[in-house]
Amino acid sequence: MNYSLPHTIDNFLGEKLIFKRILHESDGDVLIGESFVQPGSGPPMHTHWLQDEGFTVLKGRIGYQVAGQPKQYANAGESVVFKRGTPHCFWNDGSDILHCEGWLKPANTIMFFLSSIFAAQKKSGKAQPEVFDAAYLITRYASEYEMNEIPVFVRKVILPVVYRIGKLFNKYEHFKDAPEPVKYP
């Protein structure tokens, strides 16, 4: 899927992302964006297997945690970087909207993946994405992303079964132009 930039998504749960531009570098494209996060909101613990991710706080206070480590915080003007393969989460730890500039390298399929996750959340009307869409995205893109808060049995057994059932019942027509997952190098 091709997106014209800037491309804005929101999940109605307090997160709005604006994908602004892509910088082409010899070792991979860098996606530059902005995020606006409502107090208490932010993504659950997750892992980007193939991407580094960084944020600079423009306004507000970000709380963040790397799995197995204590919670940490950054204020306006401070930056946070998560190396690929590092389970992490972050949230707005302030009382006003958190505004960050961020980057992800290499860009890979992140615009498609996050746009689809946010759309599936809107479809379900709750934080848990619509079940067939979630099964498709989490199973098909397991080489790139992991949602660490989903129990391993559900991630490795239940969701792949639901994914196959969805294929049998043609639940994924809206994903017909989905990009191929990127595999480990």
Sequence and secondary structure as in RCSB ss.txt:
>XXXX:A:sequence
MNYSLPHTIDNFLGEKLIFKRILHESDGDVLIGESFVQPGSGPPMHTHWLQDEGFTVLKGRIGYQVAGQPKQYAN
AGESVVFKRGTPHCFWNDGSDILHCEGWLKPANTIMFFLSSIFAAQKKSGKAQPEVFDAAYLITRYASEYEMNEI
PVFVRKVILPVVYRIGKLFNKYEHFKDAPEPVKYP
>XXXX:A:secstr
    SSEEEE SSSEEEEEEEEE  TT  EEEEEEEE TT    SEEESS EEEEEEEESEEEEEETTS  EEEE
TT EEEE TT  EEEEE SSS EEEEEEEES TTHHHHHHHHHHHHHHHTSSS  HHHHHHHHHHTTTTEEETTS
 HHIIIIIHHHHHHHHHHTTTTGGGTT        
